[in-house]
Amino acid sequence: MTTPSDLDLSQVRLPAAQASCLPPVCYTSPEICEAEIARLFRQSWLCVGRSDMVTGPGDYIALDFAGQSLILLRDTEGVLRAYANSCRHRAARLVDGEGRCKGLRCPFHSWFYGLDGRLVSAPRMDAAEGFEKSDHGLHAYACEERFGFAFVCLAADAPPLDADLDGFAEIHAPWPLDRLVTIRRQELEVACNWKAFLEVFNEYYHLPFVHPDSIDSVYAPPDAPEEVAGAFATQFGATEGTGGLLEDTQSFALPPIPGMTGRAASGARYTWVFPNMAFAANTDALWCYEAYPLGPDRCKVVQSSCFPPESMALPYFAEKSAVYLDRMDAALAEDVPALENQQRGFACPDARAGRFQPDLEPSVAGFARWYARRMQSNS
């Protein structure tokens, strides 16, 4: 049995040019996976996707991740809220999927909750001595909306979200992230550790070896990473054309996002918001990945593809955006076999932590430093 306190992560905490990668056991141990859920997924702010999953009052979606089930919805004032997907009577699951409602009714015994989480009605419960509806509202979680993303914290005392996003607004100012609209959200399972999935999305090192004929030539060597105070890592790189398309489909490029100027208009910014969400902000589109543990060697992945309203209004948008979605799927189809092969390598009894390539993997090293601090902060 391996626990976080058993790990020597001293080399992980060093700057990228000196640091070692996380030990392979961090990607294979059931005990480490359980500790990650307890210390990261139940104590940190999590980005659970784009906030346009629910757009109007009463819109809701059921989200299941890391052993947790919650309901994300908008109340009558349009405020984003998150509740446990569990009735306060005898714990029946309240909803599945997504939809629109005036409130949440338990399918088991018909307890009914308002969009603000209050228990409105509970049939025949007047016979229960001392029963007060005000004592039995839905369990609510801290929920915030920033830059078009929905953030939830499951901890009883949520830390300030803006501390985790310190410096984020300034670095991402060229992209109107909050205005971009999701046109496709899809889920899949991958036979790899959740960290490994997000790592490959945030490094340039694998491009010529995993994507030699699809997207490698689109990307120039990246800039040096920004030094940030928040719980995220980010790196910008110029592109030849748009990173949203394959090498041989650049003729399908959509116009740049209105207002994009300067160096930001010539490339893509890859950002990892710790622990579970990463995105690529391009000149013309945004795509995001969330990853959640299903065990040490399997994860649930959510992919969202987003575009500016101005592009969506163009008569040829459907045709051209389909080519962008094909690019997402094609790159993913190349990444997944590499990740699943890596996962098999992690399981080798003699696997050892390697070293980072500091120019091409600085965001992965940045996450590893954050991970080491959070996982061993109470050891």
N, C-alpha and C positions, 0 to 999 in steps of 0.2 A: 504494500500500500504506500502510495506517494502522496504527500500533502504539500501545500505551498511552503511550509516552514522547512521541508526537507531539501528544497532546491537551493543551489548556489547560483544566484542571479547577479552576482557582483559584476561579472564581465558584460552582462546585458545592459547595465546602467551607464556604461561609458559612452562617449560620443561615437557616432556611427563609424568613423574611421578606425576606431580602436575596439569597437564592441563585438561581442559574439551574439549569434542568433539565440533565440529561446531554445532550451534543450528539447530534444525530440519527445521526451516524456510529457511535455506540455500539450502535445498533440495526440497522445494515445491513452493517457491515464483516466479511467472513470472517476477517480477521486479528484483529480485536478479539474475535470469538467464540472463536477458537482460544486467545487469551490468557486469556479468561475461564475456559475449561475448565482451562487449566494453572494459573492463579493462584487461582481461586475454587473450582472443583469438585474439583480434585486437591490442594488445600492447606488448605481450610477444613473444619470440621465441617459435614456435610450432614444434614438431617433427611430420611430416606428413607421416612417414613410412620409410621403407628401401629404400635406394637410388637405389637399383637394380630394382626398378619398371621401370626405364628407363636406359638402359645400353649403347646404342650406339647413335651416332649423328642422330637427327631427331626422336628418340623415345619420345613419349609423353604419358601422362595419365591425364585425367580430374579428379580433386579432389573437392568434395563438402563437406563443413563442416561449422557448426556454422553460417549459412547464407552467407557463402563466396563460390565463385566458382573460382578455378584457374587451370591453366595448368602447370604441371611440365614437363619439357623437357630437353634434352641435345642438346646443339648447335653444330656447326660443329667442334668445338675444344674439345668437350666432357665435357664442363662446364655445371653444373646443373643450370637451370634457372626456374623462376616462374613468370607467367603472369596472369593478370585478364582474365578470360574466357569470354571476352566481346569485341566485335568489337568497334573500336574508331569512327565508322560512326554513327550507330544508335543502338548500344549496343547489336546486335544479339549475341547469344552464338556461339562460334567458333567451339568447338569440344565436343564430348561425348566419353566415354569409353577410350580406349587406342589404340595406333598404332604407325606407323612410317610415317614421312612426310618430304618433302623438305622445307616446310613452312606451314603457317596457312592461309587458305583461308576462308573468311566469306561466309557462304552459302546463305546469303540474297542478298548482292550487290557486291560480289566477290572482296572486298578489300583483298589484299594478303600481308602477313607479313613474313619476314625472321625469321629464328630461333633465331636471335639476337633481335627480337622484332621490328625491323624497318618496317615501311610501305613501301613496294616495289612498289605496284601498286594500283591505285584507279580509276577504269574506269570512264571516262568522267568528272573527277573532275577538269580538266583544265579550265572549265567554271566558277568555283567558284573563285571569286576575292580574291587574296592574299593567296590562299590555298598552303601550303607547306607540302609535305609528311613528312618531317623531324619533323613536329610539331605533328604528329598523330601516333606515334608508340604505341605499346601495353603498358598498365600500368604494370610496373615491380615491383616485391617485392624483398626484401632482401632474398637471398637464399644461404645456405651453406651446405656443406657435411662434416660430421664428423663421424668416427667410423662405416661407412656403413649406417648411417641414414641421411635422408634428413630433413633439418630444414628450415622453412620459417618464416619471420616476416612481418606482414601486416602494421606495423607502418611506418609513413613517415620517421622517424628518428630511425632506428633500433639500439638498444644498442648492445654492443659487445657480440657475442654469447659465446666467450670463457670465459667471466665472469660468465655466467650461468653454464658453464661446468668446473669451477675451481675445480681441484682435481679429475675429472672424469677419466682422462687418467691413472693416477697412480693406482687408485683403481681397474680399470678394465683391467689393463695390462695383466693378465694371459689369458684373452680371446681374440683371434684375431677377434674382432667384425667386422672389415671392410672386412674380407675375407669370412664371412659366406654368404651362398646363400639362398635366399627365394625360397622354393618349393611350398608354398601355401599361398595365401593372400585371405581372405574372409571377407565379411562384414555382419553384422546383426544388428537388432534393439532390444533393451532391454527396458522394461518398468520400468526403474529406472533412477535416476539422474546420470549424467556422473561421478561425483565425487565418488559416492557410488560404481560404477563399478570398478574404479581404486583402491579404498580403499580395497576392498575385495581381489584383486590380490596381495596387498602388506602387508597383515597381516597373521600371523600364528594362531591367536586366534580361527578362525572358523574351522580349519582343522578337529579336532575330532568330530565336531558336524554336519558339512555339508558334509564332505568327509570320514566318518568312515571306509568304506569298499573299497575305491578306491585308495586314495593317502596318507591318514593320516600317516600310519606306515612308509612311505618312508622318512618322514622328521623328523630329530632330532630337539630338541629345538635350536633356532637360536642363533648366536653370538650377542654380543652387537652391536648396530648400529655404523657406522663410523660417526664422526663429519666432516662435509664437509662445504666448503665455497660457493659452487655453488648452483644453484637452482635445486637440486635433493636430494633424500634420498635413502639410500641403506643399505641392511642388508644381511649378508651371513649366511648360515646354512648348516651343513653336511646332507647328505642323505644316506639312506641305499639302495645302487644301484643307479639308476638314477631317478631324478625328472621328466624326460621326459616320463616315463612309469608308468602305473598302477601297483599296488602291485602284481597282478597275471600275469603280462606280462614282468617281468624283464629279462626273458630269451631271449627276442628280442633286448637286448641292443646293440647299435652300439659301435664301438671303441671310446675311448676318443678323443677329439680334439687333433691333433698332437701338441706337445709342452707343453701340460698342465702338470704342476708339482706342488708339494707342497699341501697345504691345499685346494687350489682352485680346485684341481682335485678330491676332495672328497665330493663335494656338489654343491649348487646352490646359485647364488647371484641374489637377487631380487632388482631391481632399478626402481625408479619412477622419470622420468625427467619431472619436472613441466612445464606446468600444465597437459598435456594430454596424455603422453605416459609412459608405464611401460614395463619392460621386465624381463625375467628370463634367466640368463646365466648359463647353466648347463655344466657338463663335456663333453657332446656330442652334444648338440643342443642349440638353442636359440629360444625362442618364445616371441612375443611382442604383446601388446595390445595398441591401440589408442582408446580414447573415446571422443565424441563430443556431445554437447547438441543439442537435438531436441526440447527442452522445459524443464521445471523444472522436469518432471517426465518421461522423455524418452530420450534415447541417441542412437547414432550410434556408433557401435564398429567395429574396424578393427583388425583382428587377422592375424599375420604373423608368419610362422614357417620356421626356417632357419637351415642349416647344413653345415659342412665344405666340400669343394670340394673332399677331400680324401674319406670321407664316401660316397659321391654321386657316386664315381667311382666304388664302390664295387658291385659285381654281385647281391648281395641280398639286395641292398639298397631299392629298390621299395617295397619289401615285408616288411622289417623291419620299414621303415619310415612310412608306412601306419599304423602301430601299434602305433607309436608316435602320429600321427594325431588323431587316435581314442582316445588316452588319453586326448588330448586337448579338443576334443568334449565331452568326458564323464565328465570331471571336469567342463566344462562350463555348461553342462546340469544340474549339481548339484548346481552350483553357481546361475544361473539365477532365479530359483524359490525362493531361499533365498533372493536375491536382490529385487525381485518384492514384496515379503512379507514385507521386510524392508521398501520399498517405501510406502506401504499402512500404515505402522506404523508411518512414518514421518508425514503423513497427519492427524493423530489424533490431535485434538485441544489442548490436554493436553500433547503432547509429549514434552520432555525436553532433553537438552544436557546431556549426561552421562560423564563418565570418561574413559580415555584410560588405557589399560593394557600395562604398559610401556615396558615390555620385548618383547611382541608379536605384538604390534601395533606402534612401534616408527616411522616407515615411514609415517603412517597415521597422527600421531601427527606432524611430520615434515612438511608435506604438509599443515596441518591446520595452522601452524604458518606462513608459506609463504603466504598462501591464505589471512590470516588476514592482513598482512602487505600490500599486493598488493591491496586488495579490499578497504582498508581504507586509502591508502596513500594520496589520494586527497580529502578525506572527510572533 
